Amino acid sequence: MKKYIIEFYSNNGYKLGESINEYKDFSEVEDYIGKLMKEGSSVKITFENSAEFIRVTEIAKVVITEQK
């Protein structure tokens, strides 16, 4: 398992939040993001020490970083 940081940004570049989870590999992260964008609902993300729900329609960019 590898730990990935997934950051969510709005269309004006504002960071909406991030999610840090463990996945087997990068393709599993891609599957998660693909499923998330298809659902069209909301996603739970964490930002600093809190959890928030944002609408998927607010997400313009997703940055995925493998944590070493």
C-alpha atoms as one frame of an Amber mdcrd trajectory, in Angstrom:
protein
   0.000   0.000   0.000   1.160   3.494  -0.851  -0.107   6.721   0.653  -1.440
   9.354  -1.771  -2.372  12.979  -1.180  -5.315  14.021  -3.358  -5.839  17.793
  -3.514  -9.027  19.359  -4.845  -9.065  22.828  -6.462 -11.854  25.084  -7.732
 -11.813  26.671 -11.188 -10.293  29.875  -9.760  -7.372  27.946  -8.224  -8.685
  27.969  -4.645  -7.752  24.818  -2.738 -10.998  23.199  -1.611  -9.259  20.581
   0.514  -7.393  17.328   0.409  -7.719  13.659   1.114  -4.885  11.405   2.259
  -5.494   7.683   1.774  -3.647   4.469   1.090  -4.084   2.658  -2.214  -2.449
  -0.384  -3.802  -1.178   1.616  -6.759  -1.797   4.703  -8.876  -4.439   3.004
 -11.025  -6.574   2.496  -7.919  -6.354   6.251  -7.255  -7.419   6.941 -10.858
 -10.381   4.586 -10.439 -11.391   6.403  -7.246 -11.230   9.834  -8.940 -13.128
   8.553 -11.994 -15.893   7.083  -9.831 -16.032  10.244  -7.754 -16.486  12.495
 -10.781 -19.235  10.260 -12.208 -21.306  10.309  -9.037 -22.037  14.030  -9.281
 -22.791  14.290  -5.595 -20.542  15.482  -2.811 -17.223  14.249  -1.550 -15.843
  14.247   1.973 -12.448  15.901   2.126 -10.191  17.002   4.929  -8.499  20.350
   5.207  -6.029  20.850   8.021  -7.807  19.231  10.979 -11.422  19.317   9.817
 -13.607  17.383   7.411 -15.858  19.021   4.852 -18.238  17.975   2.128 -17.999
  19.715  -1.229 -20.025  19.298  -4.393 -18.180  17.487  -7.144 -19.326  20.199
  -9.571 -17.101  22.668  -7.672 -13.967  20.638  -8.431 -12.021  21.897 -11.451
  -8.633  20.285 -10.817  -7.351  17.307  -8.852  -3.664  16.943  -7.956  -2.437
  13.511  -6.877   0.910  13.152  -5.108   2.465   9.949  -3.813   3.707  10.492
  -0.278   7.192   9.067   0.208
